[in-house]
Amino acid sequence: MCLLFDRILLYHLKSTLWRGLLTIYMANLATETLFRMGVARGTITTLRNGEVLLFCITAAMYMFFFRCKDGLKGFTFSALRFIVGKEEIPTHSYSPEAAYAKVEQRIEEHEEKPRRMNIITLVKKLVDSICKHGPRHRCCKHYEDNCISYCIKGFIRMFSVGYLIQCCLRIPSAFRHLFTQPSRLLSLFYNKENFQLGAFLGSFVSIYKGTSCFLRWIRNLDDELHAIIAGFLAGISMMFYKSTTISMYLASKLVETMYFKGIEAGKVPYFPQADTIIYSISTAICFHAAVMEVQNLRPSYWKFLLRLTKGRFAVMNRKALDVFGTGASKEFQDFIPRLDPRYTVVTPELPIEFS
């Protein structure tokens, strides 16, 4: 997923529309690089499952803004509405009585029209039969389902989405070896990462919905503050699909969202061309690491730099930089630069004769 994201950024590097996204990505990358530098120097102590904890905090804040009126806008709001469903949005334009009438009318229409029994229909029918007599609180807005089936269906839906996304990402590599290694085509569907991403998304939605319903039953009301607890607990789902990249990127976007909210409220000053400045500083940090300490740079970004420069970033004489104590040649122990001995103070190893 990181390599795919790098390619997208490369193709849209000169687009103004992607400038904000590119700035957030580079700031996220620079922050991670600085963190790795601190760990390598012993000034920062790593926290076990730190990316999961960061994601829990970020998810709690995102879901709180999602539940608040005008808390989130644009793509972020649409993405969260697709993931957790419109039922978790507190404001609806119809009453519960009208919703019940619509559900009954829809059921009657389905009963009148015979429909073909496919796999999806059978699974849905099985879930409905298991949770047919389950409870539903009066504050819950999932009028078509009770609380139990509401959580189960949410898990199945997003598990399927995550599974299909990971399968689609693996299609190019699978078809590349279709004729040489046909057995690798099976790994397209039976791969551990496919189920990990599905479990991550499915459990996130089911935990969030289940916690929200539980809090509505306990407190007998629907409150935006429930989203903080539900979002934090749902963030534990990242244990199935640990990703520092996802955690830090979402945290960076959260900081950006809160910054713009501060500008709208008049609490924070606006800095013109701030995205350009942040991008420049972030790029300088990443390029410094690419020269002086590659081991502390994100591997996917290092591969991106090699593709961008056609491998020229790897042919530097980093052994001459070891004097600065950053371990510049740590990943290049077997590399010997092609140097002309006529222009060197010290005779290079395995000198090459020049005519």
LUMNU-279367 format. One record per residue (C-alpha): residue number from 0; x, y, z; residue in three letters. Coordinates in steps of 0.02 Angstrom, whole numbers, plus 50000, padded with zeros to 5 digits. Each point is the difference from the previous one (the first is absolute). Layout:
N
nr x y z rest
NUM X Y Z ALA
...
END
This chain:
355
nr x y z rest
0 50000 50000 50000 MET
1 50144 50119 50036 CYS
2 50078 49969 49828 LEU
3 49833 50032 49916 LEU
4 49981 50163 50096 PHE
5 50175 50053 49948 ASP
6 49956 49973 49816 ARG
7 49843 50104 50015 ILE
8 50098 50143 50079 LEU
9 50131 49990 49863 LEU
10 49873 50015 49861 TYR
11 49912 50148 50082 HIS
12 50154 50090 50063 LEU
13 49966 50157 49897 LYS
14 49814 50008 50035 SER
15 49935 50138 50114 THR
16 49855 49889 50049 LEU
17 50119 49874 50079 TRP
18 50113 50128 50083 ARG
19 49918 49985 50171 GLY
20 50000 49810 49993 LEU
21 50182 49997 49948 LEU
22 50047 50120 50140 THR
23 49913 49893 50131 ILE
24 50084 49844 49932 TYR
25 50174 50077 50005 MET
26 49972 50074 50173 ALA
27 49944 49829 50059 ASN
28 50154 49920 49922 LEU
29 50117 50129 50074 ALA
30 49924 49978 50173 THR
31 50022 49812 49990 GLU
32 50180 50024 49941 THR
33 50040 50116 50145 LEU
34 49923 49874 50119 PHE
35 50109 49861 49931 ARG
36 50152 50112 50014 MET
37 49960 50031 50183 GLY
38 49979 49814 50033 VAL
39 50165 49961 49913 ALA
40 50089 50129 50109 ARG
41 49918 49940 50159 GLY
42 49911 50165 50036 THR
43 49827 49926 49971 ILE
44 49932 49840 50076 THR
45 49884 49898 49892 THR
46 49828 49954 50066 LEU
47 49932 49827 49965 ARG
48 49851 50010 49882 ASN
49 50024 50187 49994 GLY
50 49923 50011 49827 GLU
51 49842 49916 50067 VAL
52 49988 50124 50145 LEU
53 50024 50146 49881 LEU
54 49864 49932 49887 PHE
55 49882 49979 50149 CYS
56 50021 50183 50049 ILE
57 49983 50058 49820 THR
58 49846 49893 49970 ALA
59 49919 50067 50159 ALA
60 50021 50180 49943 MET
61 49946 49964 49821 TYR
62 49841 49913 50055 MET
63 49960 50141 50121 PHE
64 50014 50128 49860 PHE
65 49899 49885 49889 PHE
66 49858 49998 50126 ARG
67 50005 50188 50029 CYS
68 49901 50116 49888 LYS
69 50116 50074 49866 ASP
70 50145 49909 50083 GLY
71 50067 49923 49840 LEU
72 49973 50048 49819 LYS
73 50044 49940 49827 GLY
74 50088 49837 49965 PHE
75 50037 49958 50182 THR
76 49816 50009 50048 PHE
77 49948 49898 49848 SER
78 50132 49868 50036 ALA
79 49946 49978 50181 LEU
80 49817 49997 49950 ARG
81 50041 49859 49879 PHE
82 50098 49904 50132 ILE
83 49886 50014 50153 VAL
84 49836 50039 49911 GLY
85 49881 50147 50001 LYS
86 49909 49926 50150 GLU
87 50135 50070 50115 GLU
88 49972 50179 49939 ILE
89 49896 50085 50137 PRO
90 49894 50110 49887 THR
91 49870 49920 49886 HIS
92 49864 50082 49899 SER
93 49868 49870 50039 TYR
94 49914 49941 50157 SER
95 50007 49823 50072 PRO
96 49816 49973 49958 GLU
97 50031 50043 49818 ALA
98 50152 49887 49998 ALA
99 49899 49854 50065 TYR
100 49869 50030 49866 ALA
101 50134 50000 49866 LYS
102 50074 49838 50067 VAL
103 49829 49914 50002 GLU
104 49963 50061 49823 GLN
105 50170 49936 49940 ARG
106 49968 49829 50079 ILE
107 49832 49986 49915 GLU
108 50076 50044 49831 GLU
109 50134 49868 50023 HIS
110 49870 49870 50046 GLU
111 49899 50037 49843 GLU
112 50149 49988 49881 LYS
113 50081 49827 49989 PRO
114 50188 50015 50000 ARG
115 50140 49881 49959 ARG
116 50086 49920 50149 MET
117 50186 50039 49985 ASN
118 50141 49986 50126 ILE
119 49979 50179 50065 ILE
120 49813 49974 50024 THR
121 50028 49836 50093 LEU
122 50129 50078 50116 VAL
123 49886 50148 50035 LYS
124 49854 49884 50033 LYS
125 50106 49897 50120 LEU
126 50055 50154 50096 VAL
127 49821 50063 50010 ASP
128 49940 49833 50065 SER
129 50134 49995 50135 ILE
130 49966 50178 50060 CYS
131 49815 50010 49960 LYS
132 49940 50025 50177 HIS
133 50145 50104 50062 GLY
134 49976 50164 50094 PRO
135 50014 50177 49931 ARG
136 50004 50157 50107 HIS
137 49880 50140 49960 ARG
138 50147 50120 49974 CYS
139 50079 49888 49868 CYS
140 49967 50056 49823 LYS
141 50032 49834 49913 HIS
142 49814 49971 49980 TYR
143 50015 49851 49883 GLU
144 50107 49896 50119 ASP
145 50016 49966 50184 ASN
146 50163 50042 50087 CYS
147 50074 49826 49982 ILE
148 49969 49980 49814 SER
149 50052 50181 49975 TYR
150 50175 49960 50065 CYS
151 50013 49833 49910 ILE
152 49948 50071 49832 LYS
153 50123 50143 50023 GLY
154 50141 49877 50028 PHE
155 49955 49893 49849 ILE
156 49984 50152 49886 ARG
157 50166 50081 50043 MET
158 50092 49833 50011 PHE
159 49948 49970 49820 SER
160 50057 50174 49949 VAL
161 50171 49978 50082 GLY
162 50022 49827 49926 TYR
163 49958 50061 49823 LEU
164 50114 50152 50016 ILE
165 50149 49893 50047 GLN
166 49960 49877 49860 CYS
167 49996 50141 49872 CYS
168 50169 50064 50060 LEU
169 50075 49828 49973 ARG
170 49929 49974 49825 ILE
171 50149 50077 49903 PRO
172 50131 49894 50088 SER
173 49893 49843 49986 ALA
174 49969 50015 49813 PHE
175 50183 50041 49968 ARG
176 50040 49820 50051 HIS
177 49843 49923 49924 LEU
178 50092 49897 49868 PHE
179 50164 49967 50092 THR
180 49924 49957 50170 GLN
181 49812 49967 49983 PRO
182 49990 49943 50181 SER
183 50031 50179 50056 ARG
184 49829 50047 49934 LEU
185 49922 49911 50149 LEU
186 50095 50116 50117 SER
187 49895 50141 49927 LEU
188 49850 49935 50097 PHE
189 50080 49900 50141 TYR
190 50123 50125 50070 ASN
191 50025 50047 50181 LYS
192 50001 50187 49963 GLU
193 49830 49990 49916 ASN
194 49920 49934 50158 PHE
195 50099 50118 50111 GLN
196 49936 50156 49912 LEU
197 49824 49929 49998 GLY
198 50008 49959 50186 ALA
199 50067 50175 50035 PHE
200 49859 50092 49911 LEU
201 49864 49879 50052 GLY
202 50046 50000 50184 SER
203 50021 50189 50001 PHE
204 49821 50025 49940 VAL
205 49924 49864 50109 SER
206 50089 50059 50159 ILE
207 49951 50181 49966 TYR
208 49818 49957 49967 LYS
209 49990 49877 50144 GLY
210 50075 50123 50124 THR
211 49885 50139 49939 SER
212 49847 49891 50021 CYS
213 50060 49942 50172 PHE
214 50023 50179 50059 LEU
215 49828 50047 49936 ARG
216 49927 49858 50102 TRP
217 50098 50047 50156 ILE
218 49971 50189 49996 ARG
219 49830 49995 49915 ASN
220 50049 50139 49879 LEU
221 50099 50029 49841 ASP
222 50149 50114 50036 ASP
223 50145 50059 49891 GLU
224 50118 49961 50143 LEU
225 49963 49815 49975 HIS
226 50101 50011 49839 ALA
227 50160 50036 50098 ILE
228 49987 49838 50101 ILE
229 49937 49898 49852 ALA
230 50133 50069 49883 GLY
231 50141 49966 50125 PHE
232 49944 49819 50028 LEU
233 49975 49975 49814 ALA
234 50180 50054 49972 GLY
235 50059 49840 50085 ILE
236 49950 49913 49838 SER
237 50167 50057 49927 MET
238 50077 49852 50092 MET
239 49944 49899 49849 PHE
240 50088 50115 49875 TYR
241 50138 50100 50084 LYS
242 50057 50147 49895 SER
243 50104 50146 50059 THR
244 49968 50085 49832 THR
245 49811 49998 50021 ILE
246 50008 50057 50182 SER
247 50117 50145 49969 MET
248 49913 50056 49841 TYR
249 49829 50005 50085 LEU
250 50077 50090 50149 ALA
251 50076 50130 49882 SER
252 49833 50024 49914 LYS
253 49918 50021 50170 LEU
254 50123 50137 50047 VAL
255 49964 50084 49834 GLU
256 49812 49989 50030 THR
257 50014 50074 50175 MET
258 50114 50138 49934 TYR
259 49873 50054 49868 PHE
260 49862 49992 50129 LYS
261 50103 50117 50108 GLY
262 50018 50118 49853 ILE
263 49811 49999 49970 GLU
264 49970 50037 50184 ALA
265 50128 50141 49998 GLY
266 50106 49916 50134 LYS
267 50151 49957 49891 VAL
268 50088 50116 49875 PRO
269 50009 49956 49817 TYR
270 50172 49981 49922 PHE
271 50003 50024 49812 PRO
272 50102 49873 49900 GLN
273 50015 49893 50155 ALA
274 49981 49841 49896 ASP
275 50150 50048 49893 THR
276 50108 50035 50153 ILE
277 49950 49837 50086 ILE
278 50031 49902 49841 TYR
279 50173 50078 49978 SER
280 50054 49964 50179 ILE
281 49931 49823 49993 SER
282 50087 49964 49835 THR
283 50165 50066 50070 ALA
284 49986 49882 50151 ILE
285 49960 49849 49891 CYS
286 50140 50036 49876 PHE
287 50123 50024 50143 HIS
288 49953 49828 50065 ALA
289 50013 49927 49825 ALA
290 50183 50055 49994 VAL
291 50059 49990 50180 MET
292 49896 49859 50078 GLU
293 49897 49898 49879 VAL
294 49959 49872 50134 GLN
295 49888 50129 50085 ASN
296 49900 50040 49843 LEU
297 49838 49913 49957 ARG
298 50046 49855 49882 PRO
299 49859 50039 49878 SER
300 50059 50179 49981 TYR
301 50180 49943 49972 TRP
302 49940 49887 49859 LYS
303 49903 50148 49930 PHE
304 50159 50107 49998 LEU
305 50095 49861 49912 LEU
306 49867 49989 49865 ARG
307 49994 50188 49984 LEU
308 50189 50017 49978 THR
309 50025 49836 49906 LYS
310 50108 49932 50141 GLY
311 50119 50148 50011 ARG
312 49957 50033 50182 PHE
313 50085 49835 50046 ALA
314 50169 50033 49916 VAL
315 50064 50132 50122 MET
316 50162 49973 50094 ASN
317 49917 49987 50169 ARG
318 50154 49926 50085 LYS
319 50074 50174 49995 ALA
320 49850 50060 50102 LEU
321 50022 49875 50142 ASP
322 50111 50126 50088 VAL
323 49841 50094 50051 PHE
324 49942 49850 50102 GLY
325 49832 49973 49914 THR
326 50042 49830 49928 GLY
327 49981 50062 49822 ALA
328 50077 49843 49923 SER
329 49909 49878 50112 LYS
330 49887 49940 49859 GLU
331 50139 50009 49869 PHE
332 50141 49895 50073 GLN
333 50032 49909 49835 ASP
334 49996 50156 49892 PHE
335 50166 50065 49933 ILE
336 49991 50162 49900 PRO
337 50085 50017 49831 ARG
338 50131 50134 50039 LEU
339 50142 50063 49894 ASP
340 50158 49982 50107 PRO
341 50076 50152 49914 ARG
342 49878 50111 50092 TYR
343 49995 49919 50172 THR
344 50107 50033 50153 VAL
345 49987 49819 50060 VAL
346 50019 49857 49878 THR
347 49825 49924 49979 PRO
348 49963 49818 50027 GLU
349 50014 49893 49843 LEU
350 50056 50145 49891 PRO
351 49936 50004 49823 ILE
352 50123 50036 49860 GLU
353 49957 50148 49893 PHE
354 50070 50019 49826 SER
END
